[in-house]
Amino acid sequence: MIRMMESANPFKVLKQDWKVGDEREVPAAAVDALRGTDAYDSYDQVYRIDGRRWRVEARISRADGQSVCVLRCVEE
C-alpha cells in the first residue's frame, strides 16, 4: 500500500481562484490542527486558508475510518 508522506500539505489543491460559496473537503485532523494558530479566528469561527476565510459546514466520517471537514468559503 502506498501511503502519503506526513509532510504533505493537506490543503494544497490545484484550484486557486476560490470564490464565496465554494466548498472543499479537507482531512478533519488537518483542520483541527489549525486551532490555536493564527489561521483560526475563534470569535468568528473561521479558518484562513489560501488567502480566504473558510467555515466548517460539516464533518463526515467515512467507511474507511477517516473523517473529513467540508469547508465553505465565506465573505471577508
C-alpha positions in Angstrom: 0.0 0.0 0.0 1.3 3.5 -0.9 0.9 6.0 1.9 1.0 9.8 1.6 4.0 11.3 3.3 3.1 13.0 6.6 4.8 16.2 5.4 2.4 16.6 2.5 0.2 19.7 2.7 -3.5 18.5 3.1 -4.7 22.0 2.0 -2.7 22.1 -1.3 -5.0 21.7 -4.3 -4.9 22.7 -7.9 -7.7 25.2 -7.7 -6.5 28.6 -6.5 -9.3 31.0 -7.6 -11.7 30.4 -4.7 -15.0 32.3 -4.6 -17.5 32.9 -1.8 -19.7 29.8 -1.6 -17.1 27.3 -3.0 -16.6 24.1 -0.9 -13.7 21.8 -0.4 -13.1 18.7 1.7 -10.1 18.6 4.0 -9.0 15.9 6.4 -10.5 16.7 9.8 -7.2 16.2 11.6 -5.6 19.0 9.4 -8.4 21.4 10.2 -8.3 20.6 13.9 -4.5 21.2 13.9 -5.2 24.9 12.9 -7.0 25.7 16.1 -4.8 27.7 18.4 -2.9 29.2 15.5 -3.2 32.5 13.6 -5.1 30.6 10.9 -8.2 30.2 13.2 -10.4 33.0 14.3 -12.2 31.7 17.4 -14.6 34.7 17.5 -15.9 34.2 14.0 -15.2 30.5 14.0 -13.5 30.7 10.6 -10.2 29.5 9.2 -7.8 31.5 7.0 -6.6 29.1 4.2 -5.2 30.1 0.8 -5.9 33.8 1.5 -9.6 33.2 2.0 -11.9 32.6 5.0 -13.5 29.2 5.5 -16.2 27.9 7.8 -16.7 24.3 8.7 -20.1 23.3 7.2 -20.0 19.6 8.0 -17.9 16.7 9.4 -18.2 13.5 7.6 -17.0 10.1 8.9 -16.2 7.8 6.0 -16.5 4.0 6.0 -12.7 3.7 5.9 -12.5 5.4 9.3 -11.3 8.8 8.1 -13.0 12.0 8.9 -13.2 15.0 6.6 -14.5 18.5 7.1 -16.5 20.2 4.4 -15.3 23.9 4.3 -17.3 26.7 2.7 -15.6 29.9 1.5 -17.2 32.9 3.3 -17.0 36.7 2.8 -14.2 38.7 4.3 
